[in-house]
Amino acid sequence: MGRSRGRTDATGSTPVAAVQERLDSARPRALVVLVGDWPAVPVDRAGLRARRMVFRHGPTEARGLKQVIAMDNPAWLLIGPSMDEPTIRSLAMSAQAMRPQLQLAMLGDADDFRRCARWVRRGCQVYLEGTAGLRRVAAALDAATAMRLVVIDRVFLDRSRARQVPPIGDLTRREEEVLQLVCLGLRNSDVAQRLHVAESTVEFHMSRVLAKLGVRNRVEAVDRALTLGLA
């Protein structure tokens, strides 16, 4: 009796890893357009593959990125960790206007969980630490696509929970309005003018907001509001 050429485990079955590899190779690969620097995908390495993903660098200006999306029909837009906020907003809006089903993934600094929370609220489906490797990012994108999940690196969740303290009390509707305007950078006088109330009334509401959020000043109130999703 001749020997089987394929590798098998103790039960005579093909190893799970080998089966998964065959399934992955048989499926169509999804294009991931990377914008910005990321050591895992050097600029001079075009078309790197991991799992069912192909990673390729894209332009860092909106017009060029829209052309790439129109021609290549990518599944994901991946934002590198070094991109600034205005550029990210411009690129993400332009890219998703060109292809509404385009999914957004981002890499960020482990200390900046507020940026993570902000972009997840804006529709980012995968947010990982900037030091993540190629295979880890590919696995996260694959899971998000297959199971329709929002995938967030545990480091951001752990740091957010460590800093988060439940509010002492619920905010009233007026207190929420005052807090949201303060988060936009408005001073008490500006908030008073916007709400058509006296400045002393705004100061009263703001003092109650600080007490209910368990913070000491406006800066901490804004930080807390972003963490809790109140702004």
Secondary structure, DSSP 8 states (H G I E B T S, - for coil): ----SS---TTS---HHHHHHHHHHHS--EEEEEES--TTS-TT-TTEEETTEEEEE--SSHHHHHHHHHHH--SEEEE-TT--HHHHHHHHHHHHHH-TT-EEEEEE-TT-HHHHHHHHHTT-SEEEETT--HHHHHHHHHHHHHHT--EE-HHHHHHHHHH----SS---HHHHHHHHHHHTT--HHHHHHHHTS-HHHHHHHHHHHHHHHT-SSHHHHHHHHHHHT--
